[in-house]
Amino acid sequence: MLRLVIGPDDLLYPDLAAKLPGRGIWVSADRTAVDLAGKKGLFNKSAGRAVKVPDDLSDSIERLLEARALSLLGLARRGGDVALGYDAVRLALKSARPAWRIEANDGAEDGRGKLDRLAQGAWGDVPVVACFSAETMGEALGRGTVVHASLATSAHSRAFGETIGKLAGFRSLDS
């Protein structure tokens, strides 16, 4: 679920952290649900008054969720919970079951395939996210480009998983 709040200008704003003041309006973390609620006036009904729904509300939510997920990866890296690069991810897969594997959507398939086989053989299904570019991942993780990363089980991985679950309602996590 996503929380939206009504600003002083009667405009709806996403509140991903659910901490902004005011009465919140909750909606499923799904592009279709957000668009449908805006189109049918369900936000007005829920608020009990007329609210302005931005035309790009779903796109704004998607951008904010992407930024939050990447920010959480950056925090996890600073906390020592992220392995970067093919060799580091391969070693991480051999030593412990990571909470997540993050693959660049513009990376080569052969490296990803090798890590897929290693992950399935060692630990069963490790969730894989492949919806960020190598450059975007690199910016978030303090590198030029990052094609392969893994996130160890931690508070960061739980927050990342929650955010990725919401992002899945707005974009495919496979590419």
C-alpha positions as CSV (number, residue, x, y, z in Angstrom):
1,M,0.0,0.0,0.0
2,L,1.1,3.6,-0.7
3,R,0.1,6.6,1.3
4,L,-0.8,9.9,-0.5
5,V,-1.4,13.1,1.3
6,I,-3.3,16.2,0.4
7,G,-1.1,19.4,0.4
8,P,-2.3,22.9,1.3
9,D,-2.9,23.4,-2.4
10,D,-5.3,20.5,-2.6
11,L,-2.8,18.5,-4.7
12,L,-2.1,14.9,-3.9
13,Y,1.5,14.1,-3.0
14,P,3.1,10.6,-2.6
15,D,4.3,9.9,1.0
16,L,6.5,6.8,0.7
17,A,7.7,6.9,4.2
18,A,4.1,7.5,5.5
19,K,5.3,10.3,7.8
20,L,4.0,13.5,6.3
21,P,1.4,15.3,8.4
22,G,-2.2,15.3,7.5
23,R,-4.8,12.7,6.7
24,G,-3.5,10.1,4.4
25,I,-5.2,8.3,1.5
26,W,-4.1,4.7,1.0
27,V,-4.0,3.0,-2.4
28,S,-2.5,-0.2,-3.7
29,A,1.1,0.0,-4.8
30,D,0.1,-0.6,-8.4
31,R,0.1,1.7,-11.4
32,T,-3.4,0.5,-12.6
33,A,-4.9,1.1,-9.1
34,V,-3.5,4.6,-8.9
35,D,-4.5,5.6,-12.4
36,L,-8.0,4.1,-11.9
37,A,-8.5,5.9,-8.6
38,G,-7.6,9.2,-10.2
39,K,-9.7,8.6,-13.3
40,K,-12.8,7.6,-11.3
41,G,-12.5,10.3,-8.7
42,L,-11.9,7.8,-5.8
43,F,-9.3,10.1,-4.2
44,N,-12.0,12.8,-3.9
45,K,-14.4,10.3,-2.4
46,S,-11.8,9.1,0.1
47,A,-10.8,12.6,1.1
48,G,-14.4,13.8,1.3
49,R,-13.6,16.8,-0.8
50,A,-12.2,17.8,-4.2
51,V,-8.5,17.1,-4.6
52,K,-6.2,17.7,-7.6
53,V,-4.6,14.6,-9.0
54,P,-1.4,15.3,-11.0
55,D,-1.5,13.8,-14.5
56,D,1.8,12.1,-13.8
57,L,1.1,10.8,-10.3
58,S,1.9,7.2,-11.2
59,D,5.2,8.2,-13.0
60,S,6.1,10.4,-9.9
61,I,5.5,7.5,-7.6
62,E,7.6,5.2,-9.8
63,R,10.5,7.7,-9.8
64,L,10.3,8.1,-6.1
65,L,10.3,4.4,-5.5
66,E,13.3,3.9,-7.8
67,A,15.2,6.7,-6.0
68,R,14.3,5.2,-2.6
69,A,15.5,1.7,-3.7
70,L,18.8,3.0,-5.0
71,S,19.3,5.1,-1.9
72,L,18.7,2.0,0.3
73,L,21.4,0.2,-1.8
74,G,23.8,3.1,-1.2
75,L,23.1,2.9,2.5
76,A,23.6,-0.8,2.5
77,R,26.9,-0.4,0.7
78,R,28.2,2.0,3.3
79,G,27.0,-0.5,6.0
80,G,29.1,-3.2,4.4
81,D,26.1,-5.3,3.2
82,V,26.7,-5.1,-0.6
83,A,29.0,-7.1,-2.7
84,L,29.9,-5.4,-6.0
85,G,31.1,-6.9,-9.3
86,Y,30.9,-10.4,-10.7
87,D,33.7,-12.0,-8.6
88,A,32.5,-10.4,-5.3
89,V,28.9,-11.6,-6.0
90,R,30.1,-15.1,-6.9
91,L,32.1,-15.3,-3.7
92,A,29.1,-13.9,-1.7
93,L,26.8,-16.6,-3.3
94,K,29.3,-19.3,-2.3
95,S,29.7,-18.2,1.3
96,A,26.1,-17.2,2.3
97,R,22.6,-16.9,0.9
98,P,22.2,-13.2,0.0
99,A,18.8,-11.6,0.4
100,W,18.9,-10.1,-3.1
101,R,20.8,-10.1,-6.3
102,I,20.7,-6.9,-8.3
103,E,21.7,-7.1,-11.9
104,A,22.0,-4.2,-14.4
105,N,19.3,-4.5,-17.1
106,D,21.9,-3.5,-19.7
107,G,24.6,-6.0,-18.6
108,A,25.7,-9.1,-20.6
109,E,23.5,-12.2,-20.3
110,D,26.4,-14.6,-19.9
111,G,27.6,-13.2,-16.6
112,R,24.0,-13.1,-15.3
113,G,23.4,-16.7,-16.4
114,K,26.5,-18.0,-14.6
115,L,25.4,-16.3,-11.4
116,D,21.8,-17.6,-11.9
117,R,23.1,-21.1,-12.1
118,L,25.4,-20.7,-9.1
119,A,22.6,-19.1,-7.0
120,Q,20.2,-21.9,-7.8
121,G,22.7,-24.6,-7.1
122,A,23.8,-23.2,-3.8
123,W,20.8,-21.6,-2.2
124,G,17.7,-22.1,-4.2
125,D,15.9,-19.1,-5.4
126,V,17.7,-15.8,-4.5
127,P,15.4,-13.0,-5.6
128,V,16.8,-11.0,-8.6
129,V,16.1,-7.4,-9.5
130,A,17.1,-6.3,-13.0
131,C,15.3,-3.0,-13.5
132,F,18.2,-0.5,-13.1
133,S,20.9,0.4,-15.6
134,A,24.6,-0.2,-14.9
135,E,25.1,3.6,-14.8
136,T,22.2,4.2,-12.4
137,M,23.4,1.5,-10.1
138,G,26.9,2.8,-10.2
139,E,25.8,6.3,-9.2
140,A,23.9,4.9,-6.3
141,L,26.8,2.7,-5.2
142,G,29.6,5.1,-5.7
143,R,31.1,3.5,-8.7
144,G,31.3,4.3,-12.4
145,T,29.1,1.4,-13.5
146,V,27.8,-1.7,-11.6
147,V,26.5,-4.7,-13.4
148,H,26.3,-7.3,-10.6
149,A,25.6,-6.7,-6.9
150,S,24.3,-8.7,-4.0
151,L,22.7,-7.5,-0.8
152,A,23.2,-9.5,2.4
153,T,20.4,-10.1,4.8
154,S,20.0,-7.1,7.0
155,A,17.7,-4.3,8.0
156,H,18.7,-2.6,4.7
157,S,17.7,-5.7,2.7
158,R,14.3,-5.8,4.4
159,A,13.6,-2.1,3.6
160,F,14.9,-2.7,0.0
161,G,12.6,-5.6,-0.4
162,E,9.6,-3.6,0.8
163,T,10.4,-0.8,-1.6
164,I,11.1,-3.2,-4.5
165,G,7.8,-4.9,-3.8
166,K,6.0,-1.6,-4.3
167,L,8.1,-0.7,-7.4
168,A,7.0,-4.0,-8.9
169,G,3.5,-2.5,-9.2
170,F,4.9,0.2,-11.5
171,R,7.5,-1.5,-13.6
172,S,8.9,-4.9,-14.4
173,L,11.7,-6.0,-12.2
174,D,13.1,-8.3,-14.9
175,S,14.5,-5.7,-17.4
